[in-house]
Amino acid sequence: MQRSLWISALFLVPFGAGCQCGSETGLTFDFPEPDVEVMSDDAPERFGQWASVDTAPDGVQLTMSYFDPDNTAVAYAIGIATADEDGLATVEWRHERIDGYPTSELQDNSDDVGRYTSQRTAPDGTVWVAYHDNTNQQLKVAHRLGPGTWEDPVVIEGTGGEFASMALNPVGRPIIAHIDSDASAVKITRLLEDGWRTDVVYEGRPQDALDEQGNPIVRPAGLLHTRLIAQDGAETIALYNAARQSLVVLEGGGNEFEAREVDRSADVGLWPSLERAGDDVVVAYHDRENEDLKLATRTGGTWSVEVVDEGQLRGADTEVFIRDGDVAIVYFDGFENDARLASRQNGTWALDRIGADDNAVGFHNEVVRAGGRFWAVSYSYTNGVPYVRAL
C-alpha cells in the first residue's frame, strides 16, 4: 500500500470541509479533508500537464490528476475554485503523490509515468486514475481509498496506455479506452468481478495516398487521441486515424463495437471530445488541413458535420460540454496561444476568448461543473500551473 501526501497552499482560498454524504442512496461517500501538516516545500513547482478534472462527491471541490514533468511522475490534487468578476479563478490545491516518486531519500525512481491521465470519482467516494507508463509502454491504474491513501498501482499486462480515457460503469468500476501504438490498436480495459480484462476493439491499417506533389505513398498505420463516454450501458469512443486522416467513432459495449468513419473531408479528427446531448452524440475535433474547429452530430443514425470556428490555427485540445441544453466547446487557439469558448445559441455560434494576456493557455483543456457553475481548466506553459476560469 502506497501512502503519500503533500499540500500546496498556492492561494488564500479557504479549503472546504470534507463530505460525508450519500445517505439517500444508501452509499457512503468518504472524502474528508486531509488532517496533515502543511508541507509546501514538497509541492511540485510545475503541475497540471495532461490533467484530468472531476468533481468530488460534495459537488463543490475540484479534483485533478496530472503529470508532474519535473519528477516524471503522476499526482492528484483537490481544491475549491473562486472567481473574480471577470471569471478568473484562484484555487488552493492540495496534492497527493500517486506513482513515480522516490520511496525514500536513498531510493530513486527513474520510471517515466503519468502522461495521458484520466480520473473519475466513483459512487463510493473512492477515486480511479488511469495513466501511461512511458518507460514500460503500459497502462497503469491507481485507486484512492481515502485521503493520501492509494493502493499500489495495477499494471495492465501488454502494451498500451497512450491517450487513456476513463469512464465508470453503473456500479462504479472503471472502463478505460487507450491506444497500443505498437499494434496500432484501440483497446478497452475494464474491471470485472473477477479482475481486469483487455480487448482490442479497433485496429489501424496502412493507407495508400498521394503526397503534396501527387506521388503515391503509403501512410503507416497510426491511431491517436481516444476519448470515451459511457452512459446507460452504451459506450462511445472517438479517435483520430492518422493513416486515413479521419475522425472515427466506435459505438457499442463489452468487446463489440461498430466503427464508423464520420469525417474524412481533409486531415480531420485530431483532439476529439464527445458528449451526449439528449439522444444525440456530439463530437468536437480539429481539422488540421484547414486549421478549423469542427463539430459532428449524430441524430438517430445520421451524422452531420459543421465548421464552428474557421479562424487561424483553431480547434486543437477540444473539450465539448452541454450547458443549458446547448453545445459549448473550449478549445485551443494556436495562433494566439490562447483558450477560446464556442457557444451555440439559437442555432448560431458565439466565439469568445477566455484566456489571459501574456499567458500561454489552452492546453490539456478540461471542463467540469462544481459549485453550481462550469469551470474551464487548462495548463499554462507561461506559469507552469493550471489556468482556471469560470464560464
Secondary structure as GFF3:
##gff-version 3
##sequence-region A 1 391
A	DSSP	beta_strand	2	3	.	.	.	ID=ss1
A	DSSP	beta_strand	6	7	.	.	.	ID=ss2
A	DSSP	three_ten_helix	40	42	.	.	.	ID=ss3
A	DSSP	beta_strand	49	55	.	.	.	ID=ss4
A	DSSP	beta_strand	62	68	.	.	.	ID=ss5
A	DSSP	beta_strand	73	83	.	.	.	ID=ss6
A	DSSP	beta_strand	89	99	.	.	.	ID=ss7
A	DSSP	beta_strand	113	121	.	.	.	ID=ss8
A	DSSP	beta_strand	127	133	.	.	.	ID=ss9
A	DSSP	beta_strand	138	146	.	.	.	ID=ss10
A	DSSP	beta_strand	149	150	.	.	.	ID=ss11
A	DSSP	beta_strand	154	159	.	.	.	ID=ss12
A	DSSP	beta_strand	162	168	.	.	.	ID=ss13
A	DSSP	beta_strand	174	180	.	.	.	ID=ss14
A	DSSP	beta_strand	185	192	.	.	.	ID=ss15
A	DSSP	beta_strand	195	203	.	.	.	ID=ss16
A	DSSP	beta_strand	207	210	.	.	.	ID=ss17
A	DSSP	beta_strand	216	219	.	.	.	ID=ss18
A	DSSP	beta_strand	223	231	.	.	.	ID=ss19
A	DSSP	beta_strand	234	241	.	.	.	ID=ss20
A	DSSP	beta_strand	246	253	.	.	.	ID=ss21
A	DSSP	beta_strand	256	263	.	.	.	ID=ss22
A	DSSP	beta_strand	268	277	.	.	.	ID=ss23
A	DSSP	beta_strand	280	287	.	.	.	ID=ss24
A	DSSP	beta_strand	292	299	.	.	.	ID=ss25
A	DSSP	beta_strand	302	309	.	.	.	ID=ss26
A	DSSP	beta_strand	314	323	.	.	.	ID=ss27
A	DSSP	beta_strand	326	333	.	.	.	ID=ss28
A	DSSP	beta_strand	338	345	.	.	.	ID=ss29
A	DSSP	beta_strand	348	353	.	.	.	ID=ss30
A	DSSP	beta_strand	363	370	.	.	.	ID=ss31
A	DSSP	beta_strand	373	379	.	.	.	ID=ss32
A	DSSP	beta_strand	386	390	.	.	.	ID=ss33
###
